[in-house]
Amino acid sequence: MTLAMRSAVFAGCLAVLFAASAAAFEPASGHSGKPVVLPAIGTIQVAFTPGDDAGKLIADAINGAHRQVLVQAFSFTHHKIAEALIAARRRGVDVKVIADKEQTDKIPTSMIARIAVAGVPVFLDSAHASAHNKVMVIDAGSTEATLVTGSFNFTQAAQYKNAENVLVIHGNAALTEFYLKNWQHHYGHSQPYR
């Protein structure tokens, strides 16, 4: 067997193994109660606040979006991130935001109203004590799939006052897809903003 043939067989075996392992760990409902194990692939950018410019890191990820940005936010007061979402919407990217209802209603400096007025569809999740996710799913289903997550609320306080972390994970399609399914689950019970 030639080297090219062995490489093709090996690649085929890896594809079968990956498909089998992904199916084995993917719960049908998205909530099996068991931790999910996914392959560690792609690249990861990390920022810690105060100190690192996590807001810029997130805005850069949004600015790189080609098709879609889906957001889950607990509280949202960060101007640069809000403006990046609005700019993405204006350049034709499908942008949708799910926000925590209570935080949106009680924080006078929330950017949610500004984002909605700019034409970004916003939905409020009130089905939980707190819709505490801080997630962005960017271009899921593509080679540019990017996931933003961590403790970092999309707020000025998270950038300048709190000890927070953010991860921007590029190129892990399986992980991004898993977060997409979770976003869709919460979208299903969220209500349109105003």
URHU-V613291 format. One record per residue. RES is the residue in three letters. SS is DSSP state (2 for helix, 1 for strand, 0 for the rest). OMEGA is omega as a letter, one per 30 degrees, with the letter a starting at -180 (none if undefined). NEAR is the number of other ideal C-beta (glycine too) atoms within 12 Angstrom. Layout:
# URHU-V613291
{{RES:SS:OMEGA:NEAR} {RES:SS:OMEGA:NEAR}}
This chain:
# URHU-V613291
{{MET:0:a:9} {THR:0:l:8} {LEU:2:l:9} {ALA:2:l:10} {MET:2:l:11} {ARG:2:l:12} {SER:2:l:13} {ALA:2:l:14} {VAL:2:l:15} {PHE:2:l:15} {ALA:2:l:14} {GLY:2:l:14} {CYS:2:l:14} {LEU:2:a:16} {ALA:2:l:14} {VAL:2:l:14} {LEU:2:a:15} {PHE:2:a:19} {ALA:2:l:16} {ALA:2:a:13} {SER:2:l:17} {ALA:2:l:23} {ALA:2:a:14} {ALA:2:a:15} {PHE:2:a:21} {GLU:0:l:22} {PRO:0:a:19} {ALA:0:a:9} {SER:0:a:13} {GLY:0:a:20} {HIS:0:a:15} {SER:0:a:15} {GLY:0:l:8} {LYS:0:l:12} {PRO:0:a:10} {VAL:0:l:22} {VAL:0:l:16} {LEU:0:l:24} {PRO:0:l:19} {ALA:0:l:12} {ILE:0:l:19} {GLY:0:l:22} {THR:1:a:17} {ILE:1:l:23} {GLN:1:a:27} {VAL:1:l:21} {ALA:1:l:29} {PHE:1:l:21} {THR:1:f:30} {PRO:0:l:19} {GLY:0:l:15} {ASP:0:l:24} {ASP:0:a:22} {ALA:2:l:40} {GLY:2:l:36} {LYS:2:l:23} {LEU:2:l:36} {ILE:2:l:47} {ALA:2:l:32} {ASP:2:l:26} {ALA:2:l:40} {ILE:2:a:40} {ASN:2:l:25} {GLY:0:a:27} {ALA:0:l:35} {HIS:0:a:22} {ARG:0:a:22} {GLN:1:l:29} {VAL:1:l:46} {LEU:1:a:44} {VAL:1:l:52} {GLN:1:a:40} {ALA:1:l:49} {PHE:0:l:36} {SER:0:a:34} {PHE:1:l:44} {THR:0:a:32} {HIS:0:a:41} {HIS:2:a:23} {LYS:2:l:28} {ILE:2:l:45} {ALA:2:a:37} {GLU:2:l:24} {ALA:2:l:36} {LEU:2:l:45} {ILE:2:l:30} {ALA:2:l:25} {ALA:2:l:37} {ARG:2:a:28} {ARG:2:l:16} {ARG:0:l:18} {GLY:0:l:14} {VAL:0:l:28} {ASP:1:a:23} {VAL:1:l:35} {LYS:1:a:33} {VAL:1:l:49} {ILE:1:a:45} {ALA:1:l:49} {ASP:1:a:37} {LYS:2:a:31} {GLU:2:l:21} {GLN:2:l:33} {THR:2:a:36} {ASP:2:a:17} {LYS:2:a:15} {ILE:0:a:25} {PRO:0:a:12} {THR:0:l:19} {SER:0:l:33} {MET:0:a:36} {ILE:2:l:42} {ALA:2:l:23} {ARG:2:l:24} {ILE:2:a:40} {ALA:2:l:27} {VAL:2:l:16} {ALA:0:l:22} {GLY:0:l:20} {VAL:0:l:37} {PRO:1:a:28} {VAL:1:l:38} {PHE:1:a:34} {LEU:1:l:33} {ASP:1:l:36} {SER:0:a:21} {ALA:0:a:19} {HIS:0:l:20} {ALA:0:l:12} {SER:0:l:20} {ALA:0:a:35} {HIS:0:l:21} {ASN:0:l:36} {LYS:0:a:38} {VAL:1:l:42} {MET:1:l:47} {VAL:1:a:45} {ILE:1:l:44} {ASP:0:l:31} {ALA:0:l:33} {GLY:0:l:20} {SER:0:l:20} {THR:0:l:16} {GLU:0:a:26} {ALA:0:a:36} {THR:1:l:42} {LEU:1:l:42} {VAL:1:l:47} {THR:1:a:37} {GLY:1:a:30} {SER:0:a:24} {PHE:0:l:40} {ASN:0:a:40} {PHE:1:a:49} {THR:0:l:36} {GLN:2:a:27} {ALA:2:l:23} {ALA:2:a:33} {GLN:2:a:31} {TYR:2:a:21} {LYS:0:a:14} {ASN:0:l:23} {ALA:0:a:18} {GLU:1:l:32} {ASN:1:l:25} {VAL:1:l:38} {LEU:1:l:31} {VAL:1:a:38} {ILE:1:a:34} {HIS:1:l:27} {GLY:0:l:23} {ASN:0:a:30} {ALA:2:a:28} {ALA:2:l:29} {LEU:2:l:33} {THR:2:l:37} {GLU:2:l:26} {PHE:2:l:32} {TYR:2:l:35} {LEU:2:l:32} {LYS:2:l:27} {ASN:2:l:29} {TRP:2:a:36} {GLN:2:l:22} {HIS:2:a:24} {HIS:2:l:35} {TYR:2:a:28} {GLY:0:l:16} {HIS:0:l:17} {SER:0:a:31} {GLN:1:l:20} {PRO:1:l:17} {TYR:0:l:28} {ARG:0:none:16}}
